[in-house]
């Protein structure tokens, strides 16, 4: 596919290298940290041509071009506008086109119609990024931004990392709509190369916790989104957590046992939604067919295949299952004689075994199997495998405020708090999460019917 990113987009932020280093620390409100994060966005957009970048495949997804522009709008609207004397907005219409949901800022393009924004085109969005990056570089170099503005820069960089993951999620959903099933990139790029799992996965093991009074939530050291705090005490009964995520092979067993046809396994909303949308497997799974690519529009009768950002390929039974909704995860847990963990259970056990994956500066394209040769020395008998870095893990917890939560004053207070209804919490990070963005207290959230996120599950049970 055509690389639509002009050469200036990778050298527009100064100072600092155009390409981030191999290790990616948490972003800091410095010119170098700003450059590092912003250049990753452009690198992730580069494999997508102009046509790829403008299309919106469903109301919940956004075009790649919009992600690139919205993350730029954030810095211009919240940092440069109020804090850079003499700054002139690049284009006043962009303040309408690329606002996401900030009511306090003003009206915006309706979310389901972001794909109608054919102008500015992808190159003009690249120029928009260049001009804002140049102004941000000047402001950060000068060193006279107030502390409140630097805090917004840090928030904006973590916000952009969120959109880097969304960019991959949304691009995958878009490419999956094509009968040609085009790949975003090679199966081993841009992040880690796939690791080959054992031919058969060992039976799931369990890691216990005695429960009692435990502290959960962010304690105030380092960056966190506002919804991760305040730290507070919860009471837990003794419980056990599975030592690895549920695999594709186990999901195939669930399907073979009629998991999608047995109403006793499902919550009512999930059952009716699954019937209405004809769910019979995770999103992006399909029966294999013979013949040219265009024939894949017809449902086949062969072995199950999965569409990945690296293209269509056979199901690997050893890798974590991904792209399942909360309803599917809950039904599988019930079928297994287990349940989903609460987010407090997940966090207190994960805190003792937290080990972010080692990878380069870019996210990966697909979850990988647990590699016993690599992981056994540190994880075998005591540590759960793949707590982060492969699939977001559904929890049984509704997305609600922690005791004492107060949203920030002003427009940025709309960032998380206004969504605390009708959603469930996921924990752990995934293959598409930017390196350095994972935290044990991180609270991701999606509606229970969502399937296009890189979402899987880990089982829990009462001790």
TADA-V158800 format. One record per residue. N is the residue number from 1. SS is DSSP state (H for helix, E for strand, - for the rest). PHI is phi in whole degrees, 0 to 359 (NA if undefined). PSI is psi in whole degrees, -180 to 180 (NA if undefined). Layout:
BEGIN
n	ss	phi	psi
N	SS	PHI	PSI
N	SS	PHI	PSI
END
This chain:
BEGIN
n	ss	phi	psi
1	-	NA	157
2	-	287	136
3	-	274	108
4	-	269	2
5	-	275	119
6	-	299	157
7	H	298	-24
8	H	289	-22
9	H	291	-23
10	H	265	2
11	-	224	21
12	-	277	-23
13	-	264	136
14	-	227	150
15	-	274	-164
16	-	106	161
17	-	288	151
18	-	290	-27
19	-	248	129
20	-	296	160
21	-	291	168
22	-	298	-39
23	-	265	143
24	-	238	95
25	-	291	167
26	-	302	139
27	-	293	143
28	-	242	157
29	-	280	61
30	-	233	165
31	H	300	-40
32	H	293	-45
33	H	296	-39
34	H	298	-46
35	H	301	-43
36	H	301	-48
37	H	290	-45
38	H	295	-35
39	H	289	-29
40	H	296	-41
41	H	303	-46
42	H	293	-36
43	H	295	-37
44	H	288	-31
45	H	281	-21
46	-	302	-38
47	-	289	-7
48	-	259	127
49	-	283	176
50	H	303	-42
51	H	294	-40
52	H	300	-35
53	H	280	-12
54	H	256	-19
55	-	278	141
56	-	247	115
57	-	278	-19
58	-	196	163
59	-	300	-30
60	-	281	-15
61	-	260	162
62	-	231	149
63	-	296	151
64	H	304	-43
65	H	300	-38
66	H	293	-42
67	H	302	-44
68	H	297	-39
69	H	283	-42
70	H	297	-42
71	H	294	-27
72	H	284	-43
73	H	307	-39
74	H	303	-48
75	H	290	-37
76	H	289	-41
77	H	287	-44
78	H	261	-23
79	H	252	-60
80	H	290	-47
81	H	306	-53
82	H	279	-18
83	H	237	-8
84	-	248	97
85	-	305	132
86	-	86	-3
87	-	292	131
88	-	251	129
89	-	301	138
90	-	303	-43
91	-	202	121
92	-	298	-28
93	-	293	-26
94	H	294	-26
95	H	294	-26
96	H	272	-44
97	H	293	-34
98	-	243	10
99	-	289	139
100	-	268	-64
101	-	210	18
102	-	277	97
103	-	297	-35
104	-	293	-21
105	-	277	-37
106	-	145	-174
107	-	292	166
108	-	207	163
109	-	297	130
110	-	303	139
111	H	305	-45
112	H	294	-9
113	H	247	20
114	H	295	-27
115	H	289	-10
116	H	279	-9
117	-	278	81
118	-	280	-21
119	-	230	134
120	-	294	150
121	-	278	-179
122	H	298	-37
123	H	291	-37
124	H	292	-35
125	H	295	-38
126	H	300	-40
127	H	293	-38
128	H	301	-46
129	H	299	-42
130	H	299	-44
131	H	290	-41
132	H	291	-40
133	H	297	-38
134	H	296	-43
135	H	293	-39
136	H	294	-41
137	H	300	-42
138	H	297	-45
139	H	294	-42
140	H	289	-36
141	H	297	-38
142	H	294	-28
143	-	72	20
144	-	246	15
145	-	290	136
146	-	293	163
147	H	303	-37
148	H	296	-38
149	H	289	-39
150	H	296	-36
151	H	296	-36
152	H	289	-34
153	H	298	-47
154	H	299	-45
155	H	300	-42
156	H	296	-34
157	H	290	-42
158	H	293	-36
159	H	299	-41
160	H	293	-36
161	H	297	-37
162	H	301	-43
163	H	288	-23
164	H	296	-42
165	H	293	-43
166	H	298	-37
167	H	303	-45
168	H	292	-42
169	H	302	-49
170	H	289	-37
171	H	296	-39
172	H	297	-44
173	H	298	-39
174	H	296	-51
175	H	296	-28
176	H	291	-17
177	-	282	-17
178	-	281	136
179	-	296	-18
180	-	278	-12
181	-	48	58
182	-	291	145
183	-	276	142
184	-	291	-41
185	-	197	177
186	-	302	152
187	-	301	-27
188	-	260	8
189	-	232	159
190	-	270	-8
191	-	264	-128
192	-	290	154
193	-	282	150
194	-	296	140
195	-	258	141
196	-	274	123
197	-	278	172
198	-	296	150
199	-	305	-34
200	-	229	138
201	-	275	138
202	-	296	151
203	-	305	149
204	-	297	139
205	-	254	173
206	E	229	140
207	E	243	121
208	E	266	159
209	E	220	138
210	-	284	-9
211	-	74	-152
212	E	95	-163
213	E	281	120
214	E	231	153
215	E	260	131
216	E	231	161
217	-	100	163
218	-	286	132
219	-	269	5
220	-	100	4
221	-	258	116
222	-	83	178
223	-	287	145
224	-	205	151
225	-	289	157
226	H	298	-29
227	H	286	-7
228	H	275	-4
229	-	223	179
230	-	281	161
231	-	299	142
232	E	203	169
233	E	260	136
234	E	232	156
235	E	255	128
236	E	240	139
237	-	284	158
238	-	304	140
239	E	211	171
240	E	228	145
241	E	240	138
242	E	299	147
243	-	276	4
244	-	199	163
245	-	291	161
246	-	294	139
247	E	260	167
248	H	297	-37
249	H	298	-41
250	H	293	-34
251	H	292	-37
252	H	299	-36
253	H	294	-41
254	H	301	-45
255	H	295	-43
256	H	295	-26
257	-	270	16
258	-	78	26
259	-	303	-33
260	-	274	-4
261	-	245	7
262	-	247	100
263	H	297	-24
264	H	293	-14
265	H	271	-12
266	-	247	146
267	-	294	151
268	H	303	-48
269	H	299	-42
270	H	295	-40
271	H	298	-48
272	H	291	-37
273	H	293	-43
274	H	299	-39
275	H	295	-45
276	H	295	-35
277	-	258	9
278	-	56	46
279	-	293	131
280	-	222	-2
281	-	192	169
282	-	302	158
283	-	302	142
284	-	79	1
285	E	274	143
286	E	208	157
287	E	287	137
288	-	289	147
289	-	227	158
290	-	268	163
291	-	107	-176
292	-	292	164
293	H	306	-38
294	H	299	-26
295	H	291	-11
296	H	290	-7
297	H	293	-21
298	-	265	132
299	-	299	131
300	-	264	180
301	-	235	10
302	-	272	-154
303	-	288	155
304	E	290	138
305	E	237	164
306	E	229	137
307	E	273	125
308	E	239	171
309	-	296	-18
310	-	267	7
311	E	111	-176
312	E	273	135
313	E	204	165
314	E	297	153
315	-	296	133
316	-	261	110
317	-	294	-13
318	-	269	-12
319	-	269	157
320	E	299	139
321	-	291	144
322	-	217	159
323	-	69	48
324	-	243	148
325	-	280	170
326	H	301	-40
327	H	299	-43
328	H	293	-43
329	H	299	-43
330	H	295	-41
331	H	295	-41
332	H	297	-43
333	H	299	-41
334	H	295	-41
335	H	299	-33
336	-	280	-6
337	-	75	23
338	-	232	-158
339	E	206	174
340	E	275	146
341	-	287	154
342	-	286	162
343	H	292	-29
344	H	292	-41
345	H	299	-46
346	H	301	-46
347	H	292	-44
348	H	291	-33
349	H	283	-39
350	H	294	-32
351	H	300	-34
352	-	281	-10
353	-	228	22
354	-	287	125
355	-	209	92
356	-	302	147
357	-	293	149
358	-	271	116
359	-	207	175
360	-	285	-160
361	-	278	-10
362	-	245	150
363	-	295	170
364	-	266	-179
365	-	253	-20
366	-	199	148
367	-	299	149
368	-	246	153
369	-	296	154
370	-	296	129
371	-	262	103
372	H	298	-33
373	H	294	-33
374	H	273	-40
375	H	268	-19
376	H	295	-34
377	H	296	-30
378	H	251	-16
379	H	237	-14
380	-	303	-62
381	-	267	-23
382	-	238	-34
383	-	262	133
384	-	296	148
385	-	273	147
386	-	53	48
387	-	295	-28
388	-	215	161
389	-	94	-3
390	E	240	-62
391	-	222	141
392	E	297	140
393	E	247	119
394	E	299	140
395	E	244	167
396	E	280	0
397	E	270	129
398	E	293	149
399	-	279	102
400	-	228	161
401	-	290	145
402	-	290	156
403	-	303	128
404	-	88	1
405	-	296	135
406	-	224	124
407	-	294	155
408	-	296	155
409	-	286	141
410	-	93	-171
411	H	298	-37
412	H	292	-13
413	H	295	-14
414	H	279	-1
415	-	298	-44
416	-	232	-41
417	H	300	-34
418	H	289	-9
419	H	259	11
420	-	278	63
421	-	196	142
422	-	61	31
423	-	224	159
424	E	241	152
425	E	273	139
426	E	240	149
427	E	232	155
428	-	109	-22
429	-	80	169
430	E	216	-179
431	-	300	-29
432	-	269	1
433	-	285	129
434	-	301	138
435	-	306	137
436	-	88	-6
437	-	267	-10
438	-	280	147
439	-	211	150
440	-	291	-22
441	-	265	-1
442	-	298	129
443	-	247	98
444	E	275	159
445	E	206	141
446	E	213	156
447	-	298	151
448	-	296	-18
449	-	272	-6
450	-	291	136
451	-	232	-15
452	-	277	-11
453	-	289	162
454	-	279	69
455	E	250	133
456	E	226	-148
457	-	201	157
458	-	228	135
459	E	277	157
460	E	223	165
461	E	202	158
462	E	289	141
463	-	283	NA
END
